[in-house]
Every structure is written in C-alpha cells, then in structure tokens.
Amino acid sequence: MIEPLVLLLAPLAPHISEELWSRLGHPDSLAGEPFPEADPALLVDEMVEIPVQVNGKVRARVVVPAGADAAAVEAAARGDERVAALLAGGIVRKVIAVPDRLVNFVVG
C-alpha cells in the first residue's frame, strides 16, 4: 500500500519521495518505476445517489443501483416519504427522469 502512495507523491514532492522510496528498501531511484495504474473494476459505483426535485427544487435524495432505468428511478423517488407528501397535494403534470442523474416532478 505504501509503495504506490510514494509513487503517486513523486511528481508533487520528488525529494521526499526519493527518501521514502530508499527507506522502503529500494536501492534504485523511483524515477524508473512505472506509475501506478487504476483498476477499472474498482472505479465503478454499484449504487448512485440521485437528487429528487419537485417543481425544480431539490426535496430529497434516493439511492438506486447504478444503471437503473428511468422507471425504476421514478419508482424509488415516489417511494420516498417526503416526496410522496409533496406529490399528494397536487397533480403531477410531468416527470423528467434521467437515469443516474436526477428525477424532477412538475406538480400543478
């Protein structure tokens, strides 16, 4: 865990990184070492938090699986008790559901 951290620190603080690299037991300079690469599997979120708007104002946030379709996102938003209370008093004129982004209810 420490070696990749020292390699990431090297462009910002080269002198201290060289010192840390030698203290970790490496006889050669870290300048020839390859820069750490990110694992794409670890960069993917399984769940996303989506803001729920009622008439353009954020009223709640719901957590849904990443890649959920618009219908599933809308259902999760309608299931939130704060949003349900706001929708109960009026007629929903339009629903804008953008997967992995937001849900907006236009109530009139």
N, C-alpha and C positions, 0 to 999 in steps of 0.2 A: 504494500500500500504506500509506503514512504517513497520508494524509488520513482514511481510515476508522478508523484507530487513534486519531487525535486526536479524532474524533467519539465514539468509544466511551469515551475517557478523560474527556470533558467532564462527565458527571454526577458523577464522583468528584473531579476536580480542575479546576474550571472556570477558575480564573485562569491556571494554566499552560497549559491547553488553548487559551485565547484567545490567549496569547502565541505558542504554537506555530503556531496557525492563521494568525496575521498574518505570521509568518516564512516560512510556506509560500507567501506571496504573495497571500493573500485580503484585500481591503480591508474587507470587511464582517465582522460578528460571525458566529461559528459557531452562535449561538443559533437562527437561522432556517433552518439547514441540516437536511435530513431525516436521521434516524438510520439508520445502515446496516442493510440487511435481509439475512438469511441466505439463501443459495442452497440450497433443499431437496435438490438433487441432490448437493451436497457433504456433506450431513449423514447420508447413508445409508452404512452399512458394508457392504462386499462380503463380508467374512469375519468370523465371530464366534468367540470363544474360549469353549468350553463346559467346565465342570468335570465330571469323571467321578468318581462316588462308588462305592465298594464297601462295602456294609453301613453306609452313612451317613457314611463318611469320605472326604474328597477324596484321591484317589490319583493323578490325572493331569488334564491339560487337553488338549483336542483343538481344532483349528481347522477349522471347516467353513464352507461357503458360507452366507450369511445366507438364512433361509427354507427350509433343508433340512428334509425331513420326518423323523419320528421314526425310521424305519427306517434312513435314511442316517446320522443322528447315532449310532444304536446301532452300526452297522457301523464307523464311524470310531472309536468308543470301543473296540470289540472288537479293532480293528487295532493299538491302542497296545500295545507290548510289556510295559509294567508292568501294565496291566490284564489282558492275556492271561495273564500269570504268576499273578496273583491268582485269576483265574477257573478256571485249570486244576486247582486243588486241591479244588474243591467243585462242588456242583450249583447252578446259577443258578435260584433259586426264582421270582424276579420281576424284571422290568426296567421301570423307570419312565424313560421318555424324553420330555422336554418340549422341543420344538423351540425353538432359540435360547436355552435356559435351562440345562438340565442333563441328565445321564444318571446313573441310580442302579441298581446291580446289587445285589440281595439274594441273597447266597450262603449256603447252608446245608450 
